[in-house]
């Protein structure tokens, strides 16, 4: 099984990149739309929520919003895509003798590449005003993003085979993600809610947003981040092994 991954991963990575380019093939700026979308969303939503909540330190707030949006969108896209992954790849799953984990990894690589493009755009633009942002990224920001992407991977490996037999997830997950986004401190500071601040603790997915964002705000949490990286790597390997053992069960549900 592991040899299959070693031999096919480079081809999958290239295929994931071609999928992104194909999506924007007929546009004028191509993959630049990923970067532009991230920056426009940050500018518009950040301006609105920052004004409503009375933000004083706008420089820090822009970084807070930008990294929060990039992190949450990556996480949400991975989870949403996992709910329909095998349904969309039905013909390939049935006809190609590939480990199921490869289909999940291919989708994950595509979303990860999009995230890296959006993050690079944020670093380039915000780094002009806050040069220390690049230092934060090199110091521990990369580790936070690694934890985010590993979380996306093992969650995708967990959810995708379950979604095959539980079609209701396709309807339920987007609703929960929307509620989680609006109720979590992604566009606003937790203290802005006052007595309702406890609501922000109800979204377990926010843990990954915080791990990805804190290093860019000068809070690297090296010990916690390193421990999380090891644990999530172990979870990814376990669910990768588990999903390949369930190949026939998945095919029966397709």
Secondary structure, 3 states (H helix, E strand, C coil): CHHHHHHHHHHHHHHHHHHHHHHCCCCCCCCHHHHHHHHHHHHHHHHHHHHHCCCCCHHHHHHHHHHHHHHHHHHHHHHHHHHHHHHHCHHHHHHCCCCHHHHHHHHHHHHHHHHHHHHHHHHHHHHHHCCHHHHHHHHHHHHHHHHHHHHHHHHHHHHHHHHHHCCCHHHHHHHHHHHHHHHCCCCCCHHHHHHHHHHHHCCCCHHHHHHHHHHHHCCCCHHHHHHHHHHHHHHHHHHHHHHHHCHHHHHHHC
